[in-house]
Amino acid sequence: MVTAGRTTRVGSFAGILAIASILAGCGDRQLTAILPAPSDLTDPPPDTLPDPASCAPTTSGLLPALGWNGWNEFRCRAELDQAKFEANVDALVARGMKDAGYEFANLDDCWQAPRGADGTLSANARFPDGIAALGLYVHDRGLKLGIDTHNTDCKRPELLTPGSATHEARDAASFAAWGVDYVKYTRCGGDPADDPATFAALRDALAQTGRPMRFSIGDAPFAYWQLGAADQWRTHADIEPAWPALLDIIDADSELAAYAGQVGFNDADMLWVGSAALTEAESRAHFSMWAMLASPLLAGNDLSAMSDATAAILTNREVIALDQDPLALQGVQLDQQGDVGVYAKPLSRCGARAVVLLNRGSRAADATVTWQALGLAPGAANVRDLWAARDLDPAHDTLTLTVPPHDVRALRISGTEPPLPHGTPYLSDLPWTYAANGWGPVERDQELGDKPAGDGQPLSLGGTHYDKGLGTNSPALVRYLLGKRCSRFSADIGIDDLAGAIGSVVFQVWADNGKIFDSGTMLRSTPPRHIDLDVSGRTEIRLFVGEVDDIGQDHADWADARLTCDP
């Protein structure tokens, strides 16, 4: 029986067991990115080429934070006092960082005195004029003030800093009265099982003040409850100024790429750009990758004593623009060619792609990127070298560059988008502009299988076999351009039958900065669900799959996924 692209699946129990045994090893995360689509079956109508207004939403949502935090340089030492903090605020302005987009001046831990008799917070002797005075100083220079607090009392070598748990309303009111614009809430102790409620309590208390404050969670490693609980969340233990440590964070953060952009951002931690422990090339690579990862860019050095070379890295506006692009997508790894990783993401301008070639090794090496891998149409494209600040020769279909050791080549490639969808196409027959997946590549017309591409079985939900659809594994995000040409998106969703008895995911559909569908938690035992959504007037659609417990066997299918578009 064949209906709407699906057929009833008949298979042997032994075959299912054999496949299940292969899948049982699925557990690690791996990202895939922009992959080639099948060849078009028919020539598209001439009016389906995107116009400049059809490639990104007209308004942008939240973008990664840009600012400064003194923790990396000063830790809890008394050297970071009111005068030093104000000197760094002045340097944010004088050294061109404010003009480059930096807006937050953040005071980390060790500003607190013991709580007063009435339980209120106040500043210690390092800040004799109080935090409200710092807020005025920062705001008078057109910047915003950030502050740090902990869930529990936190013992430092120098002092004990009081925690905010059970004091949320009182502390939030203090922060608002002081003019705080950014709150970093860090885990210092307590039962981790209490964290979702504890962090939510402060978030809600901040919202009750009526003062907008960016909320940052410092509780690594990432857990799914943090998604939506804050504007950004730490993905790794504290950053250290060493090349292997930076690579570890890049890898950990990359695994979570699908979580960035819809409601907040993966926080790769504060920058060590300019540290004597890093070469200038390593600092450049560090900054480039944090921008590609759509991480908050929080300088961690002493800005009042910053070298010109460090200032040049931190104020490279073309690299900052990759971090601040309105699509708010995190770059994903397309390929690993020896020591060189190829990272890419689409940008808001039609045909524009950000590409960073990262050389982990100790020798110069070549790497190649193709337009097909970037989701661009064949032909000529302009190439901009963002660190050399110059245009390279236009390239056709492919580009090969040499990358110095422990360094990057950061590029903006401007080519041509493929034609927009028309008629009633299946998504698996269309080129996507972005795909991140928690295990192996996103698969077309088959369930996920194992890590290698094309190794899956036919999609199957509730005993029904589907000829068409997408196979993913949490966390996953797949983006398609609609160009305001489509009216409906439909699919059958659920965890594939081959996943066995486990698996727990959330399916969401996002369009132009707004969530238009949320499945809630779906288990392997949850019956498949049919969705049919209005996407009229939308420029893009994003299919998101989030983990709930862990990613093991989260083989999530978008079966029969298709669009209804203009002819």
N, C-alpha and C positions, 0 to 999 in steps of 0.2 A: 504494500500500500504506500503510495506517495502523495503527500499533501503539503503544499506550501513549503517545499524544500526539505521535507523530513520523511523518513521512512521508519516503519517499525523495525527495531533491531532484534535479530535472532542470533544468538551465539551460544557456544558451549560453556558450561560452568567451568570446565577445566581451562578453557581459554581465558576466561575472566580471572581465574586464580593466577594464571601465569602472568597476566598483565599486572595484576595487583601486586605481585611479588616484586616486579620491577619498580612500581611506583612507591613501594614502601620506603625506599631510600631517600625520597624527596624530603628535604628539610632545610638545606642551605638556601640562602638567597642569591640570586644572580639577576643582573639587570640586562635587558635588551633595549634597544632604542629603535630609531627610525629605520625600517627595513623595507625592501622593495615590495611593491604590490604586483599582482598578476597583470599581464598585458591587458589593455582595454579590449573588450570584445568588438566594440564598434567605435567609429570615430565620433568624438563628442561634438555637439553643436558648437558653432563658433562663439556663441555668446556665453559659454560656460567658463571662459578664462576669467580669473578673479580680477576685480577692480581694486584699487588701493583701499577702499573702505570696507572690503569684504573679508579681510584676513584677521581682524582682531576686534574685540568688543570696543564700543566707542568710549566706555568708561572703564577705568581700572579699579581693582579692589586694593586690598592691603598689599604693600610692598615690603621687602626686607628692611630692617632698621639699619640706618647709617649713623655712626657716632663714635664715641670714645669711652673706654672704661679703664681705670687705672690699675686693675688687679694684677695683670701680668707683670707690670713693671714694679709696683710698690707692695703688692700683697697686703699684709695687715700692718706694715711698718708705719711708724709715726711720721715718716717723711712725707706721706700724703696727708697734709693738713689743709686748712682753708686756703692758705696762700698758694700752695702748690696746685690745689684743685683750680683755683681761679686763674693761675698762670696757664694751665692747660686749656681752660675755656678760652682765654685770650688767644692762645696759639691756634685753636680751631678756626678762629676768624682770620688771624694775621697770616697763617700759612696757606690759606686758600682752601681749606677743607670745607668750611661752611659754603663757599661758592660752588664747590664740587658736589654738594648735596648732603654732607654730614649735618645732622641736626641734634643728636642727643649727646649730652655730657653726663656720664653715669658715675655715681658714687657707689662703689661696691661695699663689701663688708667692713666692719670695724669703725663705723661712724657713730655707733650707738653708745649711749650711757645706759646704766641699769635703769629699769623701769621706775617711774616715780611712784609715790605712795598710792596715787589713783590709777596706776597701771599704764599711764601714757608713756610713749617713747619721747626721747630727746637726744640731742647730739652731745657727744663727749667734748672734752677740753680741746681737742684738735680743731674743732669748728666752733669757736667761741660765739660767733654771731648767730648760730643755729642754722637749720636746714632751710627755713623759710628765706633767710637772707641769701643763701646760695641760689635758691629758686629765682629770686629777683635778679641776682647777678647774671644768671644764665639767660633768663628771659629778656633782660635789657639788651643782650647781644644777639637777639633773634634766634636763640637756641632753646632746647628743651632739657629738663632735668630728669635724670633717672636715679633710682635708688635700689638698694638690695635689702632683702629681709629673708629670714629662715623660718622653717616650720617649727623647729624646736630651739631651745637655748643651745647655742653653739660655742663650745670651748675652743678658743684660739690660744696660742702661746702667750699673746699679749693681753688678752682680756676675754670676758664672756659676753657674747652678743645675744640679746634676748630674742626669742622666737615669737612668731605671730599667731601660732595655733591657739585658739580660744580667745585671742585678742583681735580677731579680724576686723570687726566693725570699728573698734577704737583706732587701730592702726591705719585703716583705710581713710578714716576721717582726718587723721593727722597728715597723711600723705597729700590728700586733696587740699588741706589748708595751707600746706607748705608749697603748693604749686608743682607737685611731682607729676611728670608726664609718662613715666616708664617705671614699671616695678618688676624687678627680677626676684622671683621667689625660689629659693634654693632649699633642697632637702639636706638636713644635717643629722637627723636621727628619727627615732620613732619606728612604728610598725609600717613597713611598706604597704600593707593592705589598707592602711588608713589614708594613703596618699591621694587617691581620687577625691575623696570627700574633703580632705584638708585643703588641697589646692583649689578645689571648686569654691570652698567657703571664702577664701580671700578674693578670688576672682569676682564672686557675687557681691562681696562687700565693696570692692572697688567700683563696680558698676552702680551700686546704690548711692555713691557719692555724687553722681552726675558729672564728674570730671573725667573726660577721656584719658585713659592711661593704658599704654601698651603693656601687655602682661606676658612675661617671659618665665618659662619653667626651666629650672636648673636641676633636673632629676634624671640623670642618665643611668642606664640606657633607656631609649625611647620605649614607651608602652602605649598601646592603642588608646587607652583612656585619655592620653594627653592631647589627642587630635581633637581640636575644637575646644579644649579646656583653656587654651592660651593662644597667643598670636605667634609664638615660636617655642620650640622645645629642644633641649639639648639631646644629642644623639650619641655622645661618647664621653668618656671620662675627661678630666681637665687636660687641656692642650699643653704640650711642652714644645720648646723651640729646638726641634731636631727633625731632620729629614724623614727618618723612618716613622716618627710619631705623626707627622703631617700626612704621610701616605696612609697610615692606619685610619686616620679620621676621614680622609677622602673615601676610602673603601667602605667604612661603616656608614657614612652619610649617603653614599651612592645607593646602597641597598634600599634606602627608604625614599627614593626619588618620587615615587607616586604620591606620597603624602604632602608634598610641597605644592603650594599655589592655590588650593581651593579655600582653605580656612586659616592657613598659617604657613610656617616655614621650619624646615629642619635647621637647627642651629649648630653649626660646626665649631662653635666657641670663638673666643676673642682672638684677634690677629697678633702674631708675633713678627709682623713686618718690621724690619729694622733692627731686630735682635742681633747682637754680635755672634750668637750661636748659629746663625744662618748666613749663607752667602747672599749677595745681592740677587743672584739668579734664583736661589731658593725662595727668597722673599717675593720675588716677582711671580714665581710659580704658585706660591702660597696664596697670594692675593688673587691671581687669575682663577684658580680653582674655587676659592670661596665665592667669587662672583658667579662662576658657572653653576655652582651648587645652589644658587639663590639663597645663600646663608646671610644672616645679618653680618654687616661689615662693621665691626667695632674695633677700632685701633686700640692696641694695648700698650703702646710705648709712651714714654714721656714726651709729649708733643712740645713742651717748652725747651727741650734740648735735642730736637729732631734734626737729623742731617738733611741736606738738600736731596740726596739720593732717596732717602726714605720718603720724604715729602712727595717726590715725583711719582713714586709707586702709589702712594695712598691717594693721590689726586688725579690719577689717570682717568679722565672722564669717560673715555671710550670703553674701558674695562668696567668701570662702575655702571655704565649703561647696560651691560649684560646682566648685572645683578638686579637692576631696577627696571628691566623691561616690563611693560604692562601685562604681558601674558603670565608673568610670575611663575614660569615653569622652571624646574630644576634640570640642569643638563644631565644627560645619561650617557653611558659609555657605549659607543658604537662598536668598538673593536679594540683589541690589544695586539699590537704589531711589535713583537719582541718587547723591548723596554718601553715602547711608546704607546700610551693609551690615547684613543681618539674619543673625545667627548663633544657632544653637540646638543643644541636645542633650537627650536624655532623662535624667532623674534616677532614682534607685533607688526612690523612692516612686511608687506607682501613679498615673498621670495627671499626674505632675510633669514640667515641662520648664523648662530654663534658656534664657533668651533675652537676648542683648545686641544692642542697636541701636547701631552705631558710626558716628558722623558724621565722615567724613574732611575735610569741607569747612569753610569759614570763615564760613558762615551757618547759622542754625538751619534744620532741615528736618524734615518729617514722614516717618514710615515706618509700614508696616502689616504685621502678622503675622496669619496665619489659623490656626485650629485644624487645618484640613485639612493645611496645610503642616507642622504640628508633629506630625502623626500622632495627633491627638486626635479623639474622637467629637464631633459637633456638640452644641451646648448651652452652658450657663453654665460659666464657669471663674473662679476667683479669681486675682487678679493682685497680686503683691507687688513694690513698688519697693524694691530692695535698698540703694540709696544714700540714699533718703529715709527708709528704715526704716519704711514705712507701707504699708498695704493700699490699693490703688486700688479703685474701684467694680468689682464683678464685670462681666465682659464676655461677650458671646454670639458665638461663632464667629469673631470678628475683633477686632483691637485696633489702633488708630492712636494714635501718640504723637509729640510734638515732641522732637527731640533737639538740644541746644545744639551749637554748633560745637566741633570737636576734643574731643568729649565722648561719653558713652554714656548709655543708659538700660539698666540691668541689672535683669532681671525674673525672677521665679519664677512660672510660670503653672501652676495646679493645676486640671486638668479631669478628663475621663473617658477611660480607655483604650477603644479599640474592642474588640469581642468577641474572645475567644480563638479559635484555629482549632479546627475540628471536622470529623470525617469524614476524607477523604483529599484535602485541597486542594493545588493547585499554589501554590508560593510567589508566583508572579507574579499570583495572584488575591487575595493577602492584603495588608493594610497593614503595611509595615515601620515600625519605630520609629526607625530610623537608617540612613542610607546615605551613604557617602563613596566617591567614584570618581575615578580618575586622569585621566579624559578624558570630558567631557560627563556626562550623567546615567546612572545605572544604568537599563537599558532592560528593559521587560517584553515577553516573547515575541518578541524580536528581538535580533540581535547589535548591537554598540554603534553602528556607523555612525560619524558624525562628532559634533561637539559638540552640535548641536541635538537636542532630545528628539524621539523618534519617527522618526528618519531611517534606522534600521537595516534590514537585510535579515533574512529568516528565519534563525533559528539553524541552524548546520550544523557537524557534527563528523564527520570521517571519511567524508564524502559523504552522510551522513544528515541530513535536514531535520527539525527539531523544531518543533512548533507552540507548545510551552510552555517557559518557562524565563526565566532572567535573563542579560542581557548586561552584562559589566563590563569594566573596564580597570584594570590595576594602577596604584597601590595602591588596593584596594577593600575595603570592609567593609560588610556589610549585616546588620542585626540584626532578629530577629523574637522576639516574646513567644510562649512555648509554654504557660506557666502550669501546668506539670506535667501537661498533658492529652495529650501526644503520646508515641508509642513509637518511631517510626522516621522517619528522614530519608533520602531517596534522591535521586540525581541522576546524570547523565552529565556528566563534566567534561573540558575540554580547550580548546585555543586554536581559535577559530573558523576554518573553512576559508577565509574571506575575508581572513585576516590575511597571506596570502602565505607566503613561505618563512621569515619571521623571527618572533620572539616567544619569550619565556621567562618562565614564571611558576611560582609555587608556590601550590597550593590548600590551604587549611586550614579545618577546621571546629572551632569552639570552642563549648563549652556550659558555663555556670556556672563560669567561671574556669579551665576545663580544656580542653586541646586533645584532641579525640577523633579527629582525622584529619589527616594530612599527606601530600600527594601526592609530595613531593620535586619537583625541577625537572621541569617539563613543557615541551617545545619544540613548535613548530608540527608537527614530524615525529612527535611522540609520539602513539601511538594513543589515542583517547578511553578514558576509564576510568569504569566504573560503580561507584558507592559506595552502600552501604546501611548506615546507622549507627543504633545504639541510642541514643535520646534520652529514654528513660524517666526520669521524675522530674525533668526539667530545666525550669527556669523560662525560659530563653532559649537562642537559638542564634545564632551569629555566623558568617557566611560571609566568609572572608578570602582575598584574592588579593594576593600580594606580587610585586614585580618581582625579577628576577635580574640582568639586565644593564642595561637601560633600559626605559622604558615604551612605546617605539615598537612598535606592532602587538601589544601584549599584550591582545588582545581575548579575554578569558577567559569561557567560557560555563558556566553552571550549567543545563544542559539537562534538561528533565523534572523539575526540582527540585520535590519534593512531600513532604508529611508524612502520616503515618498517626496519627490522633488519636482521642480518644473521640468517639462519635456526637454 
